[in-house]
Amino acid sequence: ECKVYGHKGKPVLFIPCQDGRFVDFENFKMIDEWAKWIEEGHAMVFSIDTVDKETWSDQYGFPASRINRHERWVHYIIDEFVPFMRKMANERNGWTGHPGIMVFGASMGANHSVNLFLRFPEIFDRMLAMSGMIFIIVLLILFGIIPVALTAGMLYVCIQRIKEIKGGEEDDISKY
């Protein structure tokens, strides 16, 4: 399920916290924080459900099934929900083409936002991830629990991937 807030503006995808529902945008008062941009027509927020209860939170589920379900959710977003968002944004703004989408979330929603932004930079041109886990990861790196070389390597690959896609080079994920 989903809900759209706003009459026109930049399309924004909100992903709720772990096990969250699309109504969490209202339940956690995010609507109040975004009201100015929504009311002035600068942003249209699309709030969606997660499938975390069937994936990340399913402690007893078979790992391959959990991964498969998560990937189906990701492809639902990319293959079905993004076109829906773009069509509505184009109609309401008088645009044509493929407008970039901002993705944001808090907690596990932030994790999903970062993953979507890094995996699909040709779709998501802005990202806001609100999470205390970033601080914990930095501490783990600083104290040597997560090797800096591994972290730097992952960041390098992601940055190179974004540069290639933004630069119009062929989209060949197989070399990563």
Buried (B, 14 or more C-beta within 10 A) or exposed (E): EEBBBBEBBBBBBBBBBBBBBBEBBEEBEBBEEBEEBBEEBBBBBBBBBBBBBBBBBBEEBEEEEBEEBBEEBBEEBBEEBBEBBBEBBBEBBEEEEEBBBBBBBBBBBBBBBBBBBBBBBBBBBEBBBEBEEEEEBEEEBEEEEBEEEEBEEEEEEBEEBBEBBEEEEEEEEEEE
